[in-house]
Structures are given as structure tokens and as C-alpha cells.
Amino acid sequence: MHLDPATLLIVNSTITLLVGLLFLTTWRQAPEVRALALWGAAHLVGAAGSAGLALRGQIPDLLSIGLSNAVVLSAYGLIWSGVRAFERRPPRVAVAMAGALVWCALCLIPDFYASLVLRIVYASAVATVYCGGAALEFWRGRGEWLASRITAAAVLGLHGAFYLVRIPSTLLAPPQLGTTPLASPWVAILCFVTMLFSIASAFTLMALVKERAEREQRVAASTDPLTGVRNRRAFAEAAHRALANRESGALLLLDLDRFKAVNDRHGHAVGDAVLVGFCAMATALLPPDAPLGRLGGEEFACFLPGASAAEALARAEELRRTFAGLAVPELPELRVSVSIGIAQTRDGIGFDALMRRADAALYVAKNSGRDRVAVAEIAAVRAA
């Protein structure tokens, strides 16, 4: 079966155009995702470049060779910029246009413009760098787990690998200029590969945007908006999981002393800053695997997995001393402290019972003068 290369280029241009419109339509619905706009622009630009290549022999070579290839190279640069924007890095659009600008400058050199081999090698090298760079950007961002991240990196990496293979193939078997410029088998192969790339990139990149949005929604639903720590529900779920796995440890209930007086005397802005500062301090002092949550108002809770009674007491005392030592030069009269109740886990104890024990200990700490740590006594709880 023989397929006309020009027809393949037009089909490729049409598919790329539709993918670009899909990206831009999605961007209109989520304008905060700048990557969608860059990917949409990249595909629209690529569609225009493919259309120009399809008209080879029907329009001046300066347009079909010089301008069209420059447009296609800028499309790959924009895809790289879009990936950087998705990874919350500067897009560097100027760098994305550099490959196309150098191409235009090289085309002004007669020896380069007349050499099909040099033109193919340079264009393939630029596409390889941009695709490989985009794949590397996705790989660098793997700390944020998204299910489609590796797939997206693979799609870009394989597309870059195709262009990389094209370089030695061109050098070992230089194409011959015939009467039909598009008759080279590489043109048909390139069309099919680019069509597959456009379709695969549409699926994977859109999936990435969707997965990040869903992840951010889940985080927002489980995070206290002021302090950034877990909210009450998320903390309870984390503690329930730890107890269900029969993890030993200790529950700390923490209550900022006389917090209403701080709000009344210094204002709610200062009160909010105290809450944020307390959480920042606690997060820095607590182990990374110890969930910290805001139960409401000025009350917080923390579960220390695997902590013995002595270790839990030492952690609580460190938190108490550090917070009591907090000083704000602009507010020399500001004094803050925290009372802490500790309850140690034991076989068969549930989350609610553990909370009651820690709350009883916190009550003792408050009634004993505040700014202190109290440990729940199992015997006292049983008697109660």
C-alpha cells in the first residue's frame, strides 16, 4: 500500500491541530495551569509547521524548508517549556525558541542550506535535546507521585530517542535528493511517529494535570488551611491506621495556654501567627513519621509511633520548653506556653479511649498551673 507523503503530513497536521485545541480548551477551564497553554500553543505551532512541510514543492523552499522547520523546532521547545511550567519551574521560553533561531541563522549559510544531511542532523539533534530535556524534567519531579509521570517521561524519551537514532542513520545512509522531495521513507516514518506522539502526549499530559488536581483536592480536604498540618479528620484517620496496625506509641494532646487572652490583647492576626509558629516549631522537633493535627481552635494532637513512655515524655518536654522560649522582638510582652497530656498505647486500646486518657492527662496539666506535661495513669483512668 502506497501512501502519499504529503497526505500523511496533512493528516499529521490535522491531528496535531486537534490535540492543540484540546489543550487550549482545557486551559480555558483551568487557567491556573500554565502548562496547558504552552502545550496547546506547541501543538498548534507544530500543526502549522507540518502543513508547511506538506506544501514542499508547491511553495517557495524558503517557506517549506526554512520557516516550516523552524516552526516545528519551536513547537518542541514549547513542549519542553510546558513541562517546566508543570513542574513549577520557570518556562524559559527564550531557551525554547533558541533551536529555531539558530536554525534560521544556519539557513543563511549556503553550504548548510544546500546540505540535506546537515539540515536533518541539526533538526534531529534539537528535537532530541528538547524531548530528552522534557523527559528529564518529569523525572526530576518524581518526588511528587503522579501515576502518569513515568509514562509521560517515557513518551517524551522515546520520541527523543527516535530523533537520536535518525542522526547516525542519516550520516551512514545519506538521503538522495530526488525529483519528489517528500519521497524519502523517513518522511512516512516521521509522520507516523509524530502522530503517535501527539496522541500519546495528549493522553498522558492531560492525565498528569487531572491527577495533580485530584491530589491537591485530597490534600486540601485533609489539611488545616491556617497551619498546614492535618485537620481533625485526617489526624484521626492516621491514628486509627497506626492503632489498627498494632503500632506501639504515645498520643500527645497539646493545648496552648490562655490563647483567648493572646487574641484579645494582641489581635487575631497575632493569634493566627502564634498558631502557625507553634505548628512550624512542632513539625521541626517531631519525628517525620509522627502525624500532627489541629483538632480545633488552639488544641493539637500528635501520635508518636514506637515511642516509649520515657521517649514520649522527653519529646513533650522539648516541645513545651521550646515553645515557652518563643520571643517576638516586636511584641516583648507576648508570652506563650503549652500544656500537654500524654497517653501510652496498650493492647486492645482504641483511638477514642486513647484520646480520653490523653485528655484526662491534659486536664491535670491545665489544673496544675499550665505550661507543664502530665502523663495519664492507667489505674486512675480505670478507677474513673
C-alpha positions as CSV (number, residue, x, y, z in Angstrom):
1,M,0.0,0.0,0.0
2,H,1.4,3.4,-1.0
3,L,0.6,6.5,1.0
4,D,1.3,9.9,-0.4
5,P,3.8,11.6,1.9
6,A,2.1,15.0,1.5
7,T,-1.2,13.4,2.6
8,L,0.4,11.9,5.6
9,L,1.8,15.3,6.6
10,I,-1.7,16.9,6.2
11,V,-3.2,14.1,8.4
12,N,-0.4,14.6,11.0
13,S,-1.0,18.4,10.9
14,T,-4.8,17.9,11.4
15,I,-4.3,15.5,14.4
16,T,-1.7,17.8,16.0
17,L,-4.1,20.8,15.5
18,L,-7.0,18.9,17.2
19,V,-4.7,18.0,20.1
20,G,-3.6,21.6,20.4
21,L,-7.2,22.8,20.5
22,L,-7.9,20.2,23.2
23,F,-5.1,21.5,25.4
24,L,-6.3,25.1,24.9
25,T,-9.9,24.2,25.7
26,T,-8.8,22.5,28.9
27,W,-6.7,25.5,29.8
28,R,-9.7,27.8,29.5
29,Q,-11.3,25.7,32.2
30,A,-8.2,25.6,34.4
31,P,-6.4,28.9,33.6
32,E,-4.1,28.5,36.6
33,V,-2.3,25.6,34.8
34,R,0.0,27.5,32.5
35,A,1.5,24.2,31.1
36,L,-1.8,23.6,29.3
37,A,-1.5,26.9,27.4
38,L,2.1,26.1,26.4
39,W,1.3,22.6,25.3
40,G,-1.6,23.9,23.3
41,A,0.5,26.5,21.7
42,A,3.2,23.9,20.9
43,H,0.7,21.7,19.1
44,L,-0.9,24.5,17.1
45,V,2.6,25.7,16.1
46,G,3.6,22.1,15.2
47,A,0.4,21.7,13.1
48,A,1.3,24.9,11.2
49,G,4.9,23.6,10.6
50,S,3.7,20.2,9.4
51,A,1.3,21.9,7.0
52,G,4.2,24.0,5.6
53,L,6.3,20.9,5.1
54,A,3.4,19.2,3.3
55,L,3.4,22.0,0.7
56,R,7.1,21.3,-0.2
57,G,7.4,21.9,-3.9
58,Q,4.3,24.0,-4.1
59,I,5.5,27.0,-2.1
60,P,9.0,28.6,-2.1
61,D,11.6,26.4,-0.4
62,L,12.4,29.3,1.9
63,L,9.0,28.8,3.4
64,S,8.7,25.0,3.2
65,I,12.3,24.3,4.3
66,G,13.4,27.3,6.3
67,L,10.3,28.6,8.0
68,S,8.4,25.4,8.4
69,N,11.2,23.5,10.1
70,A,11.9,26.5,12.3
71,V,8.2,26.4,13.4
72,V,8.4,22.7,14.1
73,L,11.5,23.1,16.2
74,S,9.9,25.9,18.2
75,A,7.0,23.5,18.9
76,Y,9.3,21.0,20.6
77,G,10.8,23.9,22.6
78,L,7.4,24.9,23.8
79,I,6.6,21.4,24.9
80,W,9.8,21.5,27.0
81,S,8.7,24.8,28.4
82,G,5.3,23.4,29.2
83,V,6.8,20.6,31.2
84,R,9.0,23.0,33.1
85,A,5.8,25.1,33.9
86,F,4.0,21.9,35.0
87,E,6.9,21.2,37.4
88,R,6.6,24.7,38.7
89,R,9.9,25.9,37.2
90,P,10.5,28.9,35.0
91,P,9.3,28.0,31.5
92,R,12.3,29.8,29.8
93,V,10.5,30.5,26.5
94,A,13.6,32.2,25.2
95,V,15.6,28.9,25.5
96,A,12.7,27.1,23.9
97,M,13.0,29.4,20.8
98,A,16.8,29.1,20.6
99,G,16.8,25.9,18.5
100,A,14.5,27.6,15.9
101,L,16.5,30.8,15.9
102,V,19.8,29.0,15.4
103,W,18.2,27.0,12.5
104,C,17.2,30.3,10.8
105,A,20.7,31.6,11.2
106,L,22.2,28.5,9.8
107,C,19.9,28.5,6.8
108,L,21.5,31.8,5.8
109,I,24.8,29.9,5.3
110,P,24.7,28.5,1.7
111,D,26.6,25.3,2.5
112,F,24.3,24.4,5.3
113,Y,21.1,25.2,3.4
114,A,22.2,23.2,0.4
115,S,23.1,20.1,2.6
116,L,20.1,17.9,3.3
117,V,22.3,15.8,5.7
118,L,23.3,18.8,7.8
119,R,19.8,20.0,8.0
120,I,18.4,16.6,9.1
121,V,21.2,16.2,11.7
122,Y,20.7,19.6,13.2
123,A,16.9,19.4,13.3
124,S,17.1,15.9,14.8
125,A,19.6,17.0,17.4
126,V,17.4,19.9,18.5
127,A,14.3,17.7,18.8
128,T,16.3,15.1,20.7
129,V,17.5,17.8,23.2
130,Y,14.1,19.2,23.8
131,C,12.3,15.9,24.1
132,G,15.1,14.4,26.3
133,G,15.1,17.6,28.4
134,A,11.3,17.4,28.9
135,A,11.6,13.7,29.9
136,L,14.4,14.7,32.4
137,E,12.2,17.5,33.9
138,F,9.4,14.9,34.6
139,W,12.0,12.6,36.2
140,R,13.4,15.3,38.4
141,G,9.9,16.0,39.7
142,R,9.3,12.3,40.7
143,G,9.2,13.3,44.4
144,E,5.6,14.3,43.7
145,W,4.0,10.9,43.0
146,L,1.6,11.0,40.0
147,A,0.6,7.7,38.3
148,S,1.2,9.0,34.8
149,R,4.5,10.7,35.4
150,I,6.7,7.8,34.3
151,T,4.5,7.2,31.3
152,A,4.8,10.8,30.2
153,A,8.6,10.8,30.7
154,A,8.8,7.6,28.6
155,V,6.7,9.0,25.8
156,L,8.9,12.1,25.5
157,G,12.1,10.0,26.0
158,L,11.1,7.5,23.2
159,H,10.3,10.3,20.9
160,G,13.6,11.9,21.6
161,A,15.3,8.5,21.0
162,F,13.7,8.3,17.6
163,Y,15.3,11.5,16.6
164,L,18.6,10.5,18.1
165,V,18.6,7.3,16.0
166,R,17.9,9.3,12.9
167,I,21.2,11.2,13.2
168,P,23.6,8.2,12.7
169,S,21.2,6.7,10.2
170,T,21.4,9.9,8.1
171,L,25.1,10.0,8.4
172,L,25.6,6.3,7.4
173,A,23.0,6.4,4.6
174,P,22.6,9.9,3.4
175,P,19.2,10.5,1.6
176,Q,19.3,11.4,-2.0
177,L,17.6,14.4,-3.4
178,G,15.2,13.3,-6.0
179,T,12.5,14.9,-8.1
180,T,10.0,14.4,-5.2
181,P,11.4,15.9,-2.0
182,L,8.9,14.1,0.2
183,A,9.5,10.7,-1.3
184,S,12.0,9.6,1.4
185,P,10.8,6.7,3.6
186,W,11.9,8.8,6.6
187,V,9.1,11.2,5.8
188,A,6.4,8.5,6.2
189,I,8.1,7.1,9.3
190,L,8.4,10.6,10.8
191,C,4.7,11.2,10.1
192,F,3.6,8.0,11.9
193,V,5.9,8.6,14.8
194,T,4.7,12.2,15.2
195,M,1.0,11.2,15.0
196,L,1.6,8.6,17.7
197,F,3.5,11.1,19.8
198,S,0.7,13.7,19.5
199,I,-2.0,11.2,20.6
200,A,0.1,9.7,23.4
201,S,1.1,13.1,24.7
202,A,-2.5,14.2,24.8
203,F,-3.5,11.3,26.9
204,T,-0.5,11.3,29.3
205,L,-0.1,15.1,29.8
206,M,-3.9,15.6,30.3
207,A,-3.8,12.7,32.8
208,L,-1.0,14.3,34.7
209,V,-2.9,17.6,35.0
210,K,-6.0,15.7,36.2
211,E,-4.0,13.6,38.7
212,R,-2.4,16.6,40.2
213,A,-5.7,18.4,40.6
214,E,-7.2,15.4,42.3
215,R,-4.2,15.1,44.6
216,E,-4.4,18.8,45.6
217,Q,-8.1,18.4,46.3
218,R,-7.3,15.4,48.6
219,V,-4.6,17.3,50.4
220,A,-6.9,20.4,50.8
221,A,-9.6,18.2,52.3
222,S,-7.2,16.8,54.9
223,T,-5.2,19.9,55.7
224,D,-5.9,22.7,58.2
225,P,-5.9,25.8,56.0
226,L,-4.3,28.1,58.5
227,T,-1.4,26.0,59.9
228,G,-0.9,23.5,57.1
229,V,-1.0,20.4,59.4
230,R,-3.6,17.7,59.3
231,N,-7.1,18.6,60.2
232,R,-9.1,16.7,62.9
233,R,-10.4,14.1,60.5
234,A,-7.1,13.4,58.8
235,F,-5.3,13.1,62.1
236,A,-7.9,10.7,63.4
237,E,-7.5,8.5,60.3
238,A,-3.8,8.5,60.7
239,A,-4.0,7.5,64.3
240,H,-6.7,4.9,63.6
241,R,-4.3,3.3,61.0
242,A,-1.5,3.2,63.4
243,L,-3.6,1.5,66.1
244,A,-5.1,-0.9,63.6
245,N,-1.6,-2.0,62.7
246,R,-1.0,-2.6,66.4
247,E,1.8,0.0,66.5
248,S,3.0,0.9,69.9
249,G,3.5,4.6,70.7
250,A,2.0,7.5,72.6
251,L,-0.6,10.1,72.0
252,L,0.1,13.8,72.9
253,L,-2.7,16.3,73.3
254,L,-1.4,19.8,73.3
255,D,-3.4,23.0,74.2
256,L,-2.0,26.5,74.0
257,D,-2.4,28.2,77.4
258,R,-4.6,31.3,77.7
259,F,-4.8,31.6,73.9
260,K,-8.0,33.7,74.2
261,A,-6.1,36.3,76.1
262,V,-3.5,36.5,73.3
263,N,-6.3,37.2,70.8
264,D,-7.9,39.7,73.0
265,R,-4.8,41.6,73.8
266,H,-2.8,41.4,70.5
267,G,-5.5,40.7,67.9
268,H,-6.4,37.7,65.9
269,A,-3.6,38.3,63.4
270,V,-1.1,37.7,66.1
271,G,-3.1,34.8,67.4
272,D,-3.0,33.2,64.0
273,A,0.7,33.8,63.8
274,V,1.2,32.0,67.1
275,L,-0.7,29.0,65.9
276,V,1.3,28.9,62.7
277,G,4.6,29.3,64.6
278,F,3.7,26.6,67.0
279,C,3.0,24.1,64.2
280,A,6.2,25.1,62.4
281,M,8.1,24.5,65.7
282,A,6.4,21.2,66.4
283,T,6.9,19.9,62.9
284,A,10.6,20.7,63.1
285,L,11.0,19.0,66.5
286,L,8.8,15.9,66.0
287,P,9.9,12.8,64.0
288,P,9.0,12.8,60.3
289,D,6.6,9.8,60.8
290,A,4.7,11.4,63.7
291,P,1.4,12.8,62.4
292,L,0.5,16.2,63.9
293,G,-3.1,17.5,63.6
294,R,-5.1,20.5,64.7
295,L,-8.2,19.3,66.5
296,G,-9.8,22.8,66.6
297,G,-9.0,26.2,68.0
298,E,-5.8,26.1,69.9
299,E,-5.8,22.3,70.5
300,F,-3.5,20.0,68.7
301,A,-2.7,16.3,68.8
302,C,0.3,14.2,67.8
303,F,0.9,10.4,67.7
304,L,4.5,9.2,68.3
305,P,4.8,5.8,66.7
306,G,7.1,3.4,68.6
307,A,7.8,5.8,71.4
308,S,8.2,4.5,74.9
309,A,6.8,6.4,77.9
310,A,10.2,8.0,78.6
311,E,10.7,9.0,74.9
312,A,7.2,10.5,74.7
313,L,7.8,12.5,77.9
314,A,11.2,13.7,76.6
315,R,9.5,14.8,73.3
316,A,6.7,16.6,75.1
317,E,9.1,18.4,77.4
318,E,11.2,19.6,74.5
319,L,8.1,21.0,72.8
320,R,7.0,22.7,76.0
321,R,10.4,24.3,76.7
322,T,10.9,25.4,73.1
323,F,7.5,27.0,72.8
324,A,7.8,28.7,76.2
325,G,11.1,30.2,75.0
326,L,9.5,31.8,71.9
327,A,10.2,35.5,71.8
328,V,9.0,38.1,69.3
329,P,11.1,41.3,69.4
330,E,8.2,43.4,68.1
331,L,6.0,42.1,70.9
332,P,8.2,41.9,74.0
333,E,5.1,41.5,76.3
334,L,3.9,38.4,74.4
335,R,4.1,35.2,76.5
336,V,3.1,31.8,75.2
337,S,3.1,28.3,76.7
338,V,1.5,24.9,76.1
339,S,0.1,22.2,78.3
340,I,0.5,18.6,77.2
341,G,-1.2,15.4,78.1
342,I,0.3,12.0,77.3
343,A,-1.4,8.7,76.9
344,Q,0.6,5.5,76.2
345,T,-0.9,2.8,73.9
346,R,-1.6,-0.7,75.2
347,D,-3.0,-3.8,73.7
348,G,-6.6,-3.5,72.6
349,I,-7.0,0.2,73.2
350,G,-8.9,2.1,70.6
351,F,-8.4,5.7,69.4
352,D,-11.4,7.1,71.4
353,A,-10.2,5.5,74.6
354,L,-6.7,6.8,74.0
355,M,-8.0,10.3,73.4
356,R,-9.9,10.2,76.6
357,R,-6.8,9.2,78.6
358,A,-4.7,11.9,77.0
359,D,-7.5,14.4,77.6
360,A,-7.6,13.5,81.3
361,A,-3.9,14.0,81.5
362,L,-4.2,17.4,79.7
363,Y,-6.9,18.4,82.3
364,V,-4.4,17.6,85.0
365,A,-1.7,19.6,83.4
366,K,-4.0,22.6,83.0
367,N,-5.3,22.4,86.6
368,S,-1.8,22.1,87.9
369,G,-0.8,25.5,86.7
370,R,-0.4,25.1,82.9
371,D,2.9,25.1,81.0
372,R,3.6,21.6,82.0
373,V,3.3,17.9,80.9
374,A,1.2,15.3,82.5
375,V,1.1,11.6,81.9
376,A,-2.1,9.6,82.1
377,E,-2.2,7.0,84.8
378,I,-3.8,3.8,83.7
379,A,-5.0,3.0,87.2
380,A,-6.6,6.4,87.6
381,V,-8.4,6.0,84.3
382,R,-9.7,2.5,85.2
383,A,-11.0,3.8,88.5
384,A,-12.7,6.7,86.8
